[in-house]
């Protein structure tokens, strides 16, 4: 009976890229993806570098959290954005990625 009440989340057969932006002019990009590792759904924010073949390859630099922590990460980044604006580090156009 208890098993019938437990929600089953969909398995992620392969990573799903949700955002990508260039980090610098050296060919490094930040890629945000949803993926699964050892049966756990993760949010992965990782620096990728351009390899000799010209393809982006993940580096060890990044952050992976269980997907359940995504609301906490969102709140923290929102607070950082507000504080950066207060300090004059960002303007409205910067936040929009322009």
C-alpha positions in Angstrom: 0.0 0.0 0.0 2.8 2.4 0.9 4.6 1.8 -2.4 1.4 2.9 -4.3 1.6 6.3 -2.5 5.3 6.9 -3.4 5.7 9.1 -6.4 8.0 7.8 -9.1 10.1 10.4 -10.8 11.1 9.9 -14.4 14.6 8.5 -15.1 17.0 10.6 -17.1 18.5 8.4 -19.8 21.0 11.1 -20.7 21.8 14.6 -19.5 19.4 17.4 -20.5 21.2 20.7 -21.3 19.1 23.6 -20.0 21.5 26.6 -20.4 24.9 27.4 -21.9 26.9 30.6 -22.0 30.5 31.5 -22.8 32.7 32.0 -19.7 35.6 33.7 -21.5 37.3 34.1 -24.9 39.5 31.1 -24.4 36.7 28.7 -25.4 35.4 27.9 -22.0 31.6 27.7 -21.5 29.4 27.1 -18.5 26.7 24.5 -19.1 23.8 23.9 -16.8 22.2 20.5 -17.2 19.9 18.0 -15.4 21.4 14.5 -15.2 21.3 11.3 -13.2 24.1 9.8 -11.2 23.8 6.6 -9.3 20.0 6.8 -9.4 19.9 10.4 -8.2 18.6 13.3 -10.2 21.2 16.2 -10.2 21.5 19.8 -11.3 25.0 20.2 -12.8 26.6 23.6 -13.4 30.0 22.8 -15.0 32.8 24.6 -16.8 33.5 23.0 -20.2 36.7 23.6 -22.3 37.2 23.4 -26.0 39.4 20.3 -26.7 41.9 19.9 -29.6 39.0 18.6 -31.9 37.0 21.8 -31.2 34.4 20.1 -29.0 33.3 21.2 -25.6 34.4 18.8 -22.9 33.5 18.9 -19.2 36.1 19.9 -16.6 36.2 19.1 -12.9 35.3 22.7 -12.2 31.7 22.9 -11.3 28.9 22.2 -8.9 26.5 19.3 -8.8 23.6 19.1 -6.4 20.7 16.8 -5.9 17.8 18.3 -7.9 15.8 18.7 -4.7 18.2 21.5 -3.7 17.5 23.5 -6.9 15.0 25.9 -5.1 17.8 26.7 -2.6 20.3 27.4 -5.4 17.8 29.5 -7.2 17.2 31.6 -4.0 20.9 32.0 -3.4 21.6 33.2 -7.0 18.6 35.6 -6.8 20.0 37.1 -3.6 23.4 37.4 -5.2 21.9 39.2 -8.2 20.0 41.7 -6.0 23.2 42.4 -3.9 25.3 42.8 -7.1 22.8 45.4 -8.3 22.8 47.2 -5.0 26.6 47.4 -5.2 26.5 48.7 -8.8 28.1 45.5 -10.2 25.1 44.8 -12.4 22.6 46.8 -14.3 19.3 45.6 -15.8 20.9 44.9 -19.2 23.7 42.8 -17.6 21.2 40.5 -15.9 19.4 39.8 -19.1 22.6 38.5 -20.6 23.0 41.4 -23.0 
